[in-house]
Amino acid sequence: MMKRTSLFLLGVAAGALVAVVAIQPRMLINATANAASSDVYRQLNLFGDVFEHVRAQYVEKPDEAKMIEAAVNGMLQSLDPHSAFLDIKNFRDMQTQTRGEFGGLGIEVTMENGLVKVVSPMDGTPAHRAGIQPNDLITHLDDEPVKGLTLEQAVDKMRGPVNSSIRLRIDRKGIEKPVEVTIVREIISIRNVRTRVEGDDIAYVRITSFQGERTIEQLRTGIADLNKQIPADKLKGYVVDLRNNGGGLLDQAISVTDAFLERGEIVSTRGRNPDDTQRFNARTGDLTSGKPLIVLINGGSASASEIVAGALQDHKRATLLGSRSFGKGSVQTVIPVSSFGALKLTTARYYTPSGRSIQAKGIAPDIELIQDLPEELKGKIETRGESSLRGHLSAGDKEEEKGGSPAYVPPDAKDDKQLHLALDLLRGTQKHSAFPPNPKVPVPN
């Protein structure tokens, strides 16, 4: 009887112990969450205290709205280089740009160490004609220092009335003295797609940007025109040039990729919440009828252009030729904020169909070929990528981050080694194991 009672009591004790072990973590989690929440509110109170001191005691009466906007921007810029607050004017400007037309200089830019960094000038724009180069650092706008401005404020200053001018002071690697350039603003009507016939047997398609809602329309029109110029039995294939394409709208990148695929996933976006994962798939209908395809990329190919390149590479639809892309693999969602403007917030990462993250790694070409630099530019063009940007978002996996590559494209096509190799491969005058794509060869990381 004693033995049975003891066993019973032991069982009760064990059950009680298990119950305590099960409950304690939950209590600890709640306590930790409450403590964290309390800390957040204390920090917010700190902000309120500092704001009131500045408001009441600063040597001059401050602009309270500007103070709050600067605080919001500081918070966002501490997250990554691509999150920002857009005031009403900048939000409207962004909507105008999305529609495909705006007034300005024609350069894709980002912010680095407080300066405006040129990702790439857009073909045929005032900036392109003025000789602005990828990786140029803009330090002054009409003698006003860029430091202290947000990226949106700097962009706003570069825009202005048509035929008005602006003076840029630029730090360019390899040149001791700052470069000063005066550029006259023009209406920038974004023509994202340009086409031409190479020889009489190859279709060349240059996609300069995915900004603007008409990129896919321009591509369809361009391919239709090429098909009229080159008989189907004579067409050797297509060169799609994405070099120095700084990106743009996700839906346009998806539509452009779809134009070359019959089926399969194009891209997925994955945020903090696994339930928010989105996958985008191709629909039947290859505008190029399965003709051989070579895609040119380089260190200026970023974001939306990396989505296109990565998907076509994963599906073995195209051979990528050139150098590693920039590595901007994050999604920015524009969220209107009441009547104050909009929040441009990084909300997800891009992944190629095979599950590769683009962020801070970029897309490696199947055939690597670096352009020769002319003597006057050697040592003056800096090679940078997303992974070199201060505060950049991590890749999100265990794979090593990788730097970018040169973004130089010769202004004269006769000096363009990457283009010439693409043409030779399509015509069969040169051979390479990566062309045409071999389904049995793994995709490079």
C-alpha positions as CSV (number, residue, x, y, z in Angstrom):
1,M,0.0,0.0,0.0
2,M,2.8,2.3,0.8
3,K,4.5,1.5,-2.4
4,R,1.4,2.2,-4.4
5,T,0.8,5.5,-2.6
6,S,4.4,6.5,-3.2
7,L,4.1,5.8,-6.9
8,F,0.9,7.8,-7.1
9,L,2.5,10.8,-5.4
10,L,5.5,10.5,-7.6
11,G,3.3,10.6,-10.6
12,V,1.5,13.6,-9.3
13,A,4.8,15.3,-8.7
14,A,6.0,14.5,-12.1
15,G,2.8,15.8,-13.7
16,A,3.2,19.0,-11.7
17,L,6.8,19.4,-12.9
18,V,5.8,18.9,-16.5
19,A,3.0,21.5,-16.1
20,V,5.5,24.1,-14.7
21,V,8.0,23.4,-17.5
22,A,5.2,23.9,-20.1
23,I,3.9,27.1,-18.6
24,Q,7.1,28.9,-17.7
25,P,8.4,29.7,-21.3
26,R,5.0,31.2,-22.2
27,M,5.2,33.4,-19.1
28,L,8.8,34.4,-20.0
29,I,7.9,35.2,-23.5
30,N,5.0,37.4,-22.4
31,A,7.2,39.1,-19.9
32,T,9.9,39.6,-22.5
33,A,7.4,41.0,-25.0
34,N,6.0,43.3,-22.4
35,A,9.5,44.5,-21.5
36,A,10.4,45.1,-25.2
37,S,7.1,47.0,-25.7
38,S,7.8,49.1,-22.6
39,D,11.3,49.9,-24.0
40,V,9.8,51.0,-27.3
41,Y,7.4,53.3,-25.6
42,R,10.2,54.8,-23.5
43,Q,12.2,55.4,-26.7
44,L,9.2,57.1,-28.2
45,N,8.9,59.2,-25.1
46,L,12.5,60.1,-25.6
47,F,11.8,61.3,-29.1
48,G,8.9,63.4,-27.8
49,D,11.1,64.9,-25.1
50,V,13.9,65.9,-27.6
51,F,11.3,67.2,-30.0
52,E,9.8,69.5,-27.4
53,H,13.2,70.7,-26.2
54,V,14.2,71.6,-29.8
55,R,10.8,73.2,-30.4
56,A,11.0,75.4,-27.3
57,Q,14.7,76.2,-27.0
58,Y,16.4,76.0,-30.4
59,V,18.1,79.3,-31.3
60,E,15.7,79.9,-34.1
61,K,12.1,78.7,-34.5
62,P,12.4,75.4,-36.3
63,D,10.1,74.1,-39.0
64,E,8.3,71.4,-37.1
65,A,7.0,69.5,-40.1
66,K,10.5,69.3,-41.6
67,M,11.9,68.1,-38.3
68,I,9.4,65.2,-38.2
69,E,10.0,64.4,-41.8
70,A,13.8,64.3,-41.2
71,A,13.3,62.1,-38.2
72,V,11.1,59.7,-40.2
73,N,13.7,59.6,-43.0
74,G,16.5,59.0,-40.6
75,M,14.6,56.0,-39.2
76,L,14.0,54.6,-42.7
77,Q,17.6,55.2,-43.9
78,S,18.9,53.3,-40.9
79,L,17.1,50.2,-42.3
80,D,18.6,50.0,-45.8
81,P,19.6,52.3,-48.7
82,H,16.3,51.9,-50.6
83,S,13.7,52.7,-47.9
84,A,12.6,56.3,-47.7
85,F,9.7,58.7,-47.1
86,L,8.2,60.5,-50.1
87,D,6.5,63.8,-49.4
88,I,3.5,64.8,-51.4
89,K,5.6,66.3,-54.2
90,N,8.0,63.4,-54.5
91,F,5.1,60.9,-54.3
92,R,3.5,62.7,-57.3
93,D,6.8,62.9,-59.1
94,M,7.2,59.1,-58.7
95,Q,3.7,58.5,-60.0
96,T,4.5,60.8,-63.0
97,Q,7.7,58.8,-63.6
98,T,5.8,55.5,-63.4
99,R,3.6,56.8,-66.2
100,G,6.7,57.2,-68.3
101,E,7.4,60.9,-68.6
102,F,9.0,63.5,-66.4
103,G,11.3,66.5,-66.5
104,G,14.9,66.1,-65.6
105,L,18.4,64.9,-66.5
106,G,17.9,61.1,-67.2
107,I,20.1,59.3,-64.6
108,E,19.4,56.3,-62.4
109,V,20.8,57.2,-58.9
110,T,21.1,55.8,-55.4
111,M,22.5,57.3,-52.1
112,E,25.9,56.3,-50.7
113,N,27.7,57.8,-47.8
114,G,25.5,60.9,-48.0
115,L,26.3,61.5,-51.7
116,V,24.3,60.8,-54.8
117,K,25.8,57.9,-56.7
118,V,25.1,57.3,-60.4
119,V,23.9,53.8,-61.2
120,S,23.7,54.5,-64.9
121,P,22.7,57.4,-67.3
122,M,19.7,56.6,-69.4
123,D,20.4,56.3,-73.1
124,G,19.8,59.4,-75.2
125,T,19.2,61.8,-72.3
126,P,21.0,65.0,-71.3
127,A,23.0,63.2,-68.6
128,H,24.1,60.5,-71.2
129,R,25.2,63.2,-73.7
130,A,27.0,65.1,-71.0
131,G,29.3,62.1,-70.3
132,I,27.9,61.2,-66.8
133,Q,29.3,57.7,-65.9
134,P,28.2,54.9,-63.7
135,N,29.6,55.2,-60.1
136,D,30.1,59.0,-60.4
137,L,29.5,60.6,-57.0
138,I,27.5,63.8,-57.2
139,T,28.7,66.1,-54.4
140,H,27.1,69.4,-55.3
141,L,24.0,70.6,-57.1
142,D,24.4,74.3,-58.2
143,D,27.1,74.7,-55.6
144,E,24.8,73.3,-52.8
145,P,26.3,70.3,-51.0
146,V,24.4,67.1,-51.4
147,K,25.4,65.9,-47.9
148,G,22.4,66.5,-45.6
149,L,19.9,65.9,-48.4
150,T,17.8,62.7,-48.7
151,L,18.0,60.9,-52.0
152,E,14.5,62.2,-52.8
153,Q,15.4,65.8,-52.1
154,A,18.5,65.5,-54.3
155,V,16.4,64.0,-57.1
156,D,13.9,66.8,-56.7
157,K,16.6,69.4,-57.2
158,M,17.8,67.7,-60.3
159,R,14.4,68.0,-61.8
160,G,13.0,71.3,-62.9
161,P,11.5,73.3,-65.8
162,V,12.4,72.3,-69.3
163,N,15.4,74.2,-70.8
164,S,16.6,75.3,-67.3
165,S,20.1,74.2,-66.4
166,I,21.8,72.7,-63.4
167,R,25.5,72.4,-62.5
168,L,26.7,69.2,-61.1
169,R,30.0,68.7,-59.2
170,I,31.2,65.1,-59.4
171,D,33.9,63.0,-57.8
172,R,35.2,60.5,-60.3
173,K,37.6,57.8,-59.3
174,G,41.1,58.4,-60.8
175,I,40.6,62.1,-61.3
176,E,42.0,64.3,-58.5
177,K,39.9,67.5,-59.2
178,P,36.1,67.4,-59.1
179,V,34.4,67.3,-62.5
180,E,31.9,70.1,-63.1
181,V,29.2,69.6,-65.7
182,T,26.3,71.9,-66.7
183,I,23.3,70.0,-68.0
184,V,20.1,71.5,-69.6
185,R,17.0,69.8,-68.4
186,E,14.6,68.2,-70.9
187,I,11.4,66.3,-70.9
188,I,12.5,62.7,-70.2
189,S,10.0,60.6,-72.2
190,I,11.0,57.2,-71.2
191,R,11.6,55.1,-74.2
192,N,12.7,51.9,-72.6
193,V,13.0,49.6,-75.6
194,R,15.2,50.2,-78.7
195,T,15.6,47.7,-81.4
196,R,17.8,47.3,-84.5
197,V,18.8,44.6,-87.0
198,E,22.5,43.4,-86.7
199,G,23.7,42.5,-90.1
200,D,20.7,41.0,-91.7
201,D,20.1,38.0,-89.5
202,I,20.1,39.0,-85.8
203,A,17.5,40.9,-83.8
204,Y,19.0,43.3,-81.2
205,V,16.7,44.5,-78.4
206,R,18.0,47.0,-75.9
207,I,15.9,47.5,-72.7
208,T,17.2,50.5,-70.9
209,S,14.9,50.6,-67.9
210,F,11.7,49.1,-66.5
211,Q,10.4,52.4,-65.3
212,G,7.1,53.3,-66.9
213,E,4.1,51.2,-67.5
214,R,4.6,50.9,-71.3
215,T,7.8,48.8,-71.3
216,I,6.0,45.6,-72.3
217,E,4.1,47.4,-75.0
218,Q,7.3,48.9,-76.4
219,L,8.8,45.4,-76.4
220,R,5.9,43.8,-78.3
221,T,6.0,46.6,-80.9
222,G,9.8,46.3,-81.2
223,I,9.8,42.5,-81.7
224,A,7.0,42.8,-84.3
225,D,9.0,45.4,-86.2
226,L,12.1,43.2,-86.1
227,N,10.1,40.2,-87.4
228,K,9.0,42.3,-90.3
229,Q,12.5,43.2,-91.2
230,I,14.1,39.7,-90.8
231,P,12.4,36.7,-92.4
232,A,11.9,33.8,-89.9
233,D,14.0,31.4,-91.9
234,K,16.9,33.9,-91.9
235,L,16.7,35.0,-88.2
236,K,19.5,33.5,-86.2
237,G,18.3,34.7,-82.9
238,Y,18.0,37.6,-80.4
239,V,20.4,39.6,-78.3
240,V,18.6,41.2,-75.4
241,D,20.8,43.9,-73.9
242,L,20.1,44.6,-70.2
243,R,23.5,46.3,-69.4
244,N,23.2,49.4,-67.2
245,N,19.5,48.8,-66.8
246,G,18.9,50.0,-63.3
247,G,15.5,48.4,-62.9
248,G,12.0,49.7,-62.4
249,L,8.5,48.2,-62.0
250,L,8.1,44.5,-60.9
251,D,5.1,43.9,-63.1
252,Q,7.0,45.1,-66.2
253,A,9.9,42.8,-65.4
254,I,7.5,39.9,-65.1
255,S,5.7,40.8,-68.4
256,V,9.0,41.1,-70.3
257,T,10.2,37.8,-69.0
258,D,6.9,36.2,-69.9
259,A,7.4,37.4,-73.5
260,F,10.3,34.9,-73.8
261,L,8.8,32.0,-71.9
262,E,6.1,29.5,-72.6
263,R,5.6,28.3,-69.0
264,G,7.1,28.2,-65.5
265,E,7.8,30.4,-62.5
266,I,9.4,33.9,-63.2
267,V,10.1,35.2,-59.8
268,S,9.0,34.8,-56.2
269,T,9.0,37.5,-53.5
270,R,9.4,36.5,-49.9
271,G,8.9,38.8,-46.9
272,R,9.2,38.4,-43.2
273,N,5.9,36.5,-42.9
274,P,6.0,33.2,-44.9
275,D,2.3,33.6,-45.7
276,D,3.2,36.7,-47.7
277,T,5.2,34.8,-50.3
278,Q,4.1,35.5,-53.9
279,R,5.0,33.5,-57.0
280,F,4.6,34.8,-60.5
281,N,4.3,32.4,-63.5
282,A,4.6,32.7,-67.2
283,R,1.7,32.2,-69.6
284,T,1.8,30.5,-72.9
285,G,3.2,32.5,-75.8
286,D,6.8,33.2,-76.6
287,L,7.0,36.3,-78.8
288,T,10.3,35.1,-80.2
289,S,9.0,31.6,-81.2
290,G,11.8,29.9,-79.3
291,K,14.6,31.4,-81.3
292,P,18.1,31.3,-79.6
293,L,18.5,34.1,-77.1
294,I,21.6,35.7,-75.5
295,V,21.1,38.2,-72.7
296,L,23.9,40.8,-72.0
297,I,24.3,41.9,-68.3
298,N,26.9,43.9,-66.4
299,G,27.5,45.6,-63.0
300,G,24.9,48.3,-63.9
301,S,22.1,45.6,-64.4
302,A,20.0,45.9,-61.3
303,S,16.7,44.9,-59.7
304,A,14.1,44.3,-62.4
305,S,16.7,43.5,-65.0
306,E,18.1,40.9,-62.6
307,I,14.7,39.3,-62.3
308,V,14.5,38.9,-66.1
309,A,18.1,37.6,-66.4
310,G,17.7,35.2,-63.5
311,A,14.5,33.7,-64.8
312,L,15.7,33.2,-68.3
313,Q,18.9,31.6,-67.0
314,D,17.1,29.3,-64.6
315,H,14.8,28.1,-67.3
316,K,17.7,27.6,-69.8
317,R,15.9,29.8,-72.2
318,A,18.9,32.2,-72.6
319,T,22.6,32.3,-72.2
320,L,23.8,35.2,-70.1
321,L,26.9,36.9,-71.3
322,G,28.9,39.7,-69.7
323,S,29.7,40.2,-66.0
324,R,28.0,39.8,-62.6
325,S,25.0,42.0,-62.1
326,F,24.6,44.6,-59.3
327,G,22.7,42.5,-56.8
328,K,19.7,44.7,-55.9
329,G,17.3,41.9,-55.0
330,S,14.9,43.7,-52.6
331,V,11.2,44.7,-53.1
332,Q,10.1,48.3,-52.3
333,T,6.4,48.7,-51.6
334,V,5.0,52.2,-51.9
335,I,2.4,52.8,-49.1
336,P,0.4,56.0,-49.1
337,V,0.5,57.6,-45.6
338,S,-2.6,59.7,-45.1
339,S,-2.3,63.1,-46.7
340,F,1.5,63.4,-45.9
341,G,2.9,61.4,-48.8
342,A,4.0,57.8,-49.0
343,L,6.4,55.3,-47.4
344,K,8.8,53.5,-49.8
345,L,9.6,50.5,-47.6
346,T,11.6,47.3,-48.4
347,T,9.1,44.5,-47.8
348,A,10.6,41.4,-49.4
349,R,13.5,39.8,-51.3
350,Y,13.4,38.5,-54.9
351,Y,14.2,34.9,-55.6
352,T,14.8,33.3,-59.0
353,P,12.7,30.3,-60.1
354,S,15.4,27.9,-58.7
355,G,15.3,29.7,-55.3
356,R,18.4,31.8,-55.7
357,S,18.4,35.1,-53.8
358,I,19.5,38.1,-55.9
359,Q,20.1,40.3,-52.9
360,A,23.8,41.4,-52.4
361,K,24.9,38.6,-54.8
362,G,23.6,39.4,-58.2
363,I,23.4,37.1,-61.2
364,A,26.5,35.5,-62.5
365,P,26.7,35.2,-66.3
366,D,27.1,31.8,-68.0
367,I,29.9,33.4,-70.1
368,E,32.0,36.0,-68.3
369,L,33.6,38.6,-70.5
370,I,34.8,42.0,-69.2
371,Q,34.9,45.0,-71.5
372,D,38.3,46.6,-72.3
373,L,38.6,50.0,-70.8
374,P,40.1,52.8,-72.9
375,E,43.4,54.2,-71.5
376,E,41.8,57.4,-70.3
377,L,39.3,55.5,-68.1
378,K,41.6,52.9,-66.6
379,G,41.6,53.3,-62.8
380,K,38.8,55.8,-63.0
381,I,35.7,53.6,-63.1
382,E,35.0,52.0,-59.8
383,T,33.4,48.5,-59.6
384,R,30.6,48.5,-57.0
385,G,27.6,46.4,-56.2
386,E,24.7,46.2,-53.7
387,S,27.0,44.4,-51.2
388,S,29.2,47.5,-51.0
389,L,26.4,49.9,-50.1
390,R,26.5,50.9,-46.4
391,G,23.6,49.4,-44.5
392,H,22.5,47.1,-47.3
393,L,20.0,44.3,-46.7
394,S,21.7,41.0,-46.2
395,A,21.2,38.2,-48.7
396,G,18.9,36.4,-46.4
397,D,20.6,33.0,-46.6
398,K,24.0,31.4,-45.8
399,E,25.5,32.0,-49.3
400,E,28.4,34.4,-49.5
401,E,27.7,37.9,-50.6
402,K,29.4,38.9,-53.8
403,G,30.5,42.3,-55.3
404,G,29.4,43.7,-58.5
405,S,31.4,44.2,-61.7
406,P,32.3,46.9,-64.2
407,A,29.4,48.8,-65.8
408,Y,31.2,50.2,-68.8
409,V,29.7,49.8,-72.2
410,P,31.7,51.3,-75.2
411,P,29.8,54.1,-76.8
412,D,30.7,52.8,-80.3
413,A,29.3,49.3,-81.0
414,K,32.5,48.4,-83.0
415,D,34.4,48.3,-79.6
416,D,31.8,46.3,-77.8
417,K,33.4,42.9,-77.1
418,Q,30.4,41.5,-75.3
419,L,28.0,42.3,-78.2
420,H,30.4,40.9,-80.8
421,L,30.8,37.6,-79.0
422,A,27.0,37.4,-78.7
423,L,26.7,37.9,-82.5
424,D,29.4,35.4,-83.2
425,L,27.8,32.7,-81.0
426,L,24.4,33.2,-82.7
427,R,26.0,33.0,-86.1
428,G,28.1,29.9,-85.1
429,T,31.4,31.5,-86.0
430,Q,32.5,31.0,-82.3
431,K,31.6,28.1,-80.0
432,H,31.1,28.0,-76.2
433,S,29.8,25.2,-74.0
434,A,27.3,27.5,-72.4
435,F,25.6,28.3,-75.7
436,P,23.0,27.0,-76.4
437,P,22.1,26.5,-72.8
438,N,22.6,22.9,-71.6
439,P,19.8,21.7,-69.2
440,K,22.3,19.3,-67.6
441,V,24.7,22.1,-66.5
442,P,24.0,23.7,-63.1
443,V,23.1,27.3,-63.0
444,P,26.1,29.4,-61.6
445,N,25.6,31.1,-58.2
